[in-house]
Amino acid sequence: MENILGSIKHGNWDAVCILGPTASGKTKFAVELARTLTAQWKPCEIISADSRQVYRGMDIGTGKDLSEYGEVPAHLLDIVDAGTKYNIFEYQKDFSKAYTNILERGCFPIICGGSGLYIEAATRGYELYEVLPDEELRARLESKPMEELVQMLKDLKAAKGVKPHNDTDWDTKKRVIRAIEIEMAQTEPRAPLPLPQNVLFIGVSVDRDTRNARIDARLEARLQEGMVEEVKRLLDSGIPAEDLIYYGLEYKFLTQYLIGVLSYEEMVSGLRTAIHQFAKRQMTWFRGMERKGVEIHWVER
């Protein structure tokens, strides 16, 4: 840890990125790092890189754990209403604003999250395209079976020389259709945004058995804390069930339970397995980043 602190304080890093799979303890680690650096060096602030913690009212299911941050400022949490379709293009714009604001106030940014695509959009200088909804295309694709849509998406990516690896796009038909819509869009890239160019990546690692045990314990705790009631409140507020299912994992399974598609036992069992698989996919993404040349310094927690 001392080596990491020394590198940050004496290096030329634009930002530090704390990444890791769900239940690895990355938020706690990021907060501890921010407090230490603030005491020893300069004020630090955290920028979330989580694709679901941007939504207001989705707290327990996303593991927002706002109390963990304490006095450490955190950005890009609770910035849009649940039920909206926030996307990676909007995230990159919002990240750039938060990042620039932190630097202008003489503070240092610590990025923290487990959404690999969001992390890469913030730290790898991607030029993203704004793709507006194409209702005519969506109507045509809606009648096609899931298997045909997935194959279409794979073919579109392959035609561009891109190897499909983001299986999270394929959880629901809406996600696949949106991914196809993006691949088919012909738009001009926007002007480059101010983004960090030199990032120190720190990965929070935990062995699979420990990680799965933590996932199981955390799921039980969140159910006791009122996660079912949270999803019910969202449904009662007028958010369509299909929109909550779109968010996947907790919101998919709990919504299916609340509308009678799954029993409570089926919901818990299916959700537990889905989160295990999700954590595995997160690690696969991070290993893919390393294969592309990103150096990640792993620490055990």
C-alpha positions as MATLAB code, in Angstrom:
seq = 'MENILGSIKHGNWDAVCILGPTASGKTKFAVELARTLTAQWKPCEIISADSRQVYRGMDIGTGKDLSEYGEVPAHLLDIVDAGTKYNIFEYQKDFSKAYTNILERGCFPIICGGSGLYIEAATRGYELYEVLPDEELRARLESKPMEELVQMLKDLKAAKGVKPHNDTDWDTKKRVIRAIEIEMAQTEPRAPLPLPQNVLFIGVSVDRDTRNARIDARLEARLQEGMVEEVKRLLDSGIPAEDLIYYGLEYKFLTQYLIGVLSYEEMVSGLRTAIHQFAKRQMTWFRGMERKGVEIHWVER';
ca = [
       0.000    0.000    0.000;
       2.841    2.402    0.760;
       4.204    1.873   -2.751;
       0.802    2.741   -4.210;
       0.499    5.878   -2.097;
       4.007    6.978   -3.045;
       3.296    6.432   -6.726;
       0.141    8.521   -6.575;
       1.669   11.392   -4.598;
       4.866   11.569   -6.624;
       3.657   10.395  -10.022;
       2.058   12.231  -12.896;
      -1.275   10.439  -12.738;
      -4.395   12.226  -13.952;
      -6.575    9.913  -11.860;
      -6.651    6.622   -9.987;
      -9.207    3.965  -10.917;
     -10.284    1.402   -8.309;
     -11.995   -1.494  -10.046;
     -13.135   -4.960   -9.109;
     -16.045   -7.389   -9.249;
     -19.164   -7.042   -7.158;
     -18.682   -7.790   -3.433;
     -14.904   -7.284   -3.668;
     -14.909   -4.300   -1.308;
     -13.774   -1.760   -3.914;
     -15.943    1.097   -2.612;
     -14.558    0.730    0.894;
     -11.033    0.570   -0.511;
     -11.585    3.700   -2.628;
     -12.939    5.638    0.357;
     -10.008    4.545    2.543;
      -7.582    5.620   -0.185;
      -9.328    8.986   -0.584;
      -9.156    9.657    3.149;
      -5.483    8.706    3.369;
      -4.487   10.823    0.383;
      -6.567   13.748    1.621;
      -4.767   13.636    4.971;
      -1.288   13.191    3.484;
      -1.443   15.031    0.170;
      -4.492   16.817   -1.304;
      -8.308   16.537   -1.204;
      -9.638   13.548   -3.122;
     -13.107   12.967   -4.532;
     -14.677    9.805   -5.950;
     -16.359    9.447   -9.336;
     -18.608    6.396   -9.593;
     -18.275    4.107  -12.600;
     -21.376    2.015  -12.000;
     -24.031    1.713  -14.678;
     -26.960    1.408  -12.241;
     -25.988    3.588   -9.287;
     -26.792    6.643  -11.402;
     -30.518    6.001  -10.747;
     -32.387    7.672   -7.914;
     -34.426    5.322   -5.748;
     -32.405    2.264   -6.758;
     -30.267    2.071   -3.634;
     -30.349   -1.348   -1.990;
     -30.455   -3.329   -5.237;
     -27.480   -1.503   -6.726;
     -25.421   -1.673   -3.534;
     -25.071    2.090   -3.452;
     -24.013    2.041    0.217;
     -24.028    5.833    0.456;
     -23.102    5.732    4.125;
     -19.688    4.288    3.228;
     -18.572    7.558    1.639;
     -18.953    9.623    4.798;
     -17.287   12.999    4.305;
     -15.662   11.955    0.990;
     -17.461   13.667   -1.936;
     -18.855   11.245   -4.511;
     -20.051   12.068   -8.009;
     -22.421   10.457  -10.556;
     -24.645    8.812   -7.958;
     -28.398    9.538   -8.047;
     -28.243   11.739  -11.136;
     -31.232   10.415  -13.157;
     -34.674    9.065  -12.310;
     -35.311    5.337  -12.203;
     -37.135    4.221  -15.328;
     -35.030    6.288  -17.720;
     -32.551    4.727  -20.125;
     -29.231    6.297  -19.195;
     -26.475    5.241  -21.580;
     -22.717    5.119  -21.990;
     -22.693    8.240  -24.181;
     -24.396   10.274  -21.450;
     -22.103    8.790  -18.833;
     -18.971    9.851  -20.667;
     -20.275   13.431  -20.901;
     -21.233   13.504  -17.224;
     -17.930   11.928  -16.223;
     -15.990   14.567  -18.145;
     -17.888   17.364  -16.376;
     -17.274   15.842  -12.927;
     -13.624   15.124  -13.702;
     -12.981   18.662  -14.971;
     -14.760   20.199  -11.986;
     -12.672   18.190   -9.518;
      -9.419   19.268  -11.167;
     -10.493   22.928  -11.348;
     -10.996   22.930   -7.570;
      -7.492   21.559   -6.987;
      -8.671   18.103   -5.942;
      -7.684   14.662   -7.172;
     -10.168   12.213   -8.791;
     -10.521    8.574   -7.774;
     -12.716    6.554  -10.143;
     -14.471    3.601   -8.523;
     -16.665    0.957  -10.063;
     -17.231   -2.418  -11.563;
     -18.872   -1.535  -14.889;
     -16.061   -2.293  -17.301;
     -17.580   -0.418  -20.226;
     -18.089    2.715  -18.121;
     -14.537    2.497  -16.781;
     -13.097    2.202  -20.274;
     -15.283    5.033  -21.595;
     -13.877    7.271  -18.865;
     -10.233    6.221  -19.008;
      -9.449    4.966  -22.491;
     -10.357    8.053  -24.535;
     -13.135    6.378  -26.500;
     -14.917    8.544  -29.064;
     -18.532    7.606  -28.527;
     -21.491    8.121  -30.825;
     -24.838    9.577  -29.809;
     -27.493    7.243  -31.170;
     -31.083    8.408  -30.927;
     -33.946    5.883  -30.781;
     -35.105    4.558  -34.153;
     -38.724    3.556  -33.543;
     -39.200    2.113  -37.036;
     -36.155   -0.148  -36.648;
     -37.260   -1.176  -33.148;
     -40.715   -2.130  -34.422;
     -39.181   -4.338  -37.138;
     -36.788   -6.045  -34.723;
     -39.339   -6.601  -31.958;
     -41.063   -9.401  -33.907;
     -37.843  -11.369  -34.356;
     -36.901  -14.169  -31.928;
     -34.145  -13.554  -29.381;
     -31.767  -16.021  -31.049;
     -32.014  -14.203  -34.392;
     -31.424  -10.828  -32.748;
     -28.340  -12.066  -30.916;
     -26.927  -13.484  -34.130;
     -27.641  -10.212  -35.938;
     -25.746   -8.308  -33.266;
     -22.810  -10.710  -33.502;
     -22.756  -10.364  -37.301;
     -22.807   -6.566  -37.112;
     -19.902   -6.544  -34.688;
     -17.980   -9.112  -36.728;
     -18.405   -6.996  -39.880;
     -16.590   -4.184  -38.037;
     -13.880   -6.521  -36.852;
     -15.162   -6.397  -33.274;
     -15.266   -9.591  -31.243;
     -18.485   -9.605  -29.168;
     -17.659   -9.848  -25.478;
     -20.284   -7.824  -23.632;
     -22.874  -10.534  -22.956;
     -24.693   -8.236  -20.531;
     -26.233   -6.612  -23.632;
     -28.071   -9.865  -24.276;
     -29.997  -10.280  -21.015;
     -33.242   -8.992  -22.532;
     -34.624   -8.405  -26.008;
     -34.694   -4.643  -25.374;
     -30.967   -4.629  -24.646;
     -30.177   -6.588  -27.809;
     -32.330   -4.314  -29.944;
     -30.669   -1.226  -28.466;
     -27.227   -2.714  -29.139;
     -28.224   -3.449  -32.755;
     -29.572    0.093  -33.082;
     -26.228    1.495  -31.975;
     -24.240   -0.768  -34.310;
     -26.401    0.185  -37.288;
     -26.418    3.915  -36.645;
     -24.421    6.113  -38.967;
     -23.490    9.245  -37.011;
     -20.468   11.487  -36.733;
     -18.310   11.302  -33.595;
     -18.480   14.366  -31.405;
     -15.545   16.513  -30.390;
     -13.187   14.869  -27.864;
     -14.059   15.448  -24.209;
     -11.566   16.248  -21.440;
     -10.776   12.806  -20.014;
      -7.845   11.463  -17.978;
      -4.972   10.312  -20.165;
      -2.694    8.737  -17.571;
      -4.603    6.567  -15.092;
      -3.288    4.303  -12.347;
      -5.498    1.200  -12.265;
      -5.822   -0.680   -8.980;
      -7.844   -3.884   -8.952;
      -9.421   -5.213   -5.773;
      -9.153   -8.983   -5.939;
     -10.773  -11.754   -3.936;
     -10.763  -15.497   -4.624;
     -13.891  -16.969   -6.215;
     -15.138  -18.942   -3.211;
     -14.804  -15.950   -0.889;
     -16.417  -13.682   -3.459;
     -19.402  -15.999   -3.916;
     -19.804  -16.382   -0.150;
     -19.834  -12.592    0.187;
     -22.376  -12.303   -2.624;
     -24.672  -14.809   -0.916;
     -24.377  -13.121    2.487;
     -24.889   -9.682    0.981;
     -27.951  -10.821   -0.963;
     -29.538  -12.193    2.205;
     -28.716   -8.976    4.073;
     -30.207   -6.800    1.346;
     -33.391   -8.832    1.282;
     -33.642   -8.292    5.027;
     -32.950   -4.563    4.569;
     -35.971   -4.150    2.312;
     -34.824   -4.762   -1.255;
     -38.173   -6.325   -2.184;
     -39.974   -3.303   -0.776;
     -37.657   -0.999   -2.740;
     -38.598   -2.650   -6.032;
     -42.285   -2.633   -5.061;
     -42.069    1.125   -4.429;
     -40.572    1.619   -7.873;
     -43.382   -0.400   -9.457;
     -46.001    1.452   -7.415;
     -44.518    4.774   -8.556;
     -45.562    3.932  -12.106;
     -42.361    2.520  -13.565;
     -43.365   -0.333  -15.919;
     -42.194   -3.803  -14.927;
     -40.409   -4.218  -18.254;
     -38.337   -1.108  -17.564;
     -37.148   -2.478  -14.226;
     -36.441   -5.867  -15.796;
     -34.278   -4.005  -18.327;
     -31.851   -3.089  -15.516;
     -31.099   -6.776  -14.930;
     -29.956   -8.722  -11.864;
     -31.772   -7.629   -8.671;
     -34.359   -5.522  -10.484;
     -35.059   -8.212  -13.066;
     -35.522  -11.057  -10.589;
     -37.363   -9.103   -7.904;
     -39.735   -7.605  -10.454;
     -40.462  -11.062  -11.845;
     -41.199  -12.211   -8.293;
     -43.483   -9.274   -7.560;
     -45.506   -9.724  -10.764;
     -45.891  -13.435  -10.098;
     -43.529  -14.905  -12.685;
     -41.195  -16.405  -10.052;
     -41.742  -17.782   -6.583;
     -39.703  -16.288   -3.740;
     -37.439  -19.342   -3.650;
     -36.956  -19.273   -7.435;
     -36.160  -15.575   -7.273;
     -33.508  -15.953   -4.582;
     -31.893  -18.992   -6.184;
     -31.892  -17.511   -9.685;
     -30.622  -14.145   -8.501;
     -27.818  -15.705   -6.473;
     -26.619  -17.630   -9.522;
     -26.964  -14.596  -11.797;
     -24.834  -12.426   -9.506;
     -22.150  -15.143   -9.331;
     -22.099  -15.217  -13.131;
     -22.065  -11.430  -13.340;
     -19.005  -11.226  -11.058;
     -17.273  -13.777  -13.260;
     -18.038  -11.696  -16.362;
     -16.668   -8.606  -14.637;
     -13.366  -10.375  -14.002;
     -13.322  -11.568  -17.617;
     -13.719   -7.947  -18.732;
     -10.863   -6.773  -16.514;
      -8.614   -9.558  -17.797;
      -9.542   -8.428  -21.286;
      -8.415   -4.908  -20.413;
      -5.062   -6.353  -19.352;
      -4.753   -8.235  -22.632;
      -5.282   -4.915  -24.421;
      -2.327   -3.429  -22.556;
      -3.909   -1.892  -19.449;
      -1.710   -2.494  -16.409;
      -3.841   -3.264  -13.360;
      -2.162   -3.464   -9.960;
      -4.121   -6.095   -8.030;
      -4.506   -5.983   -4.256;
      -6.101   -8.666   -2.083;
      -8.953   -7.689    0.254;
];
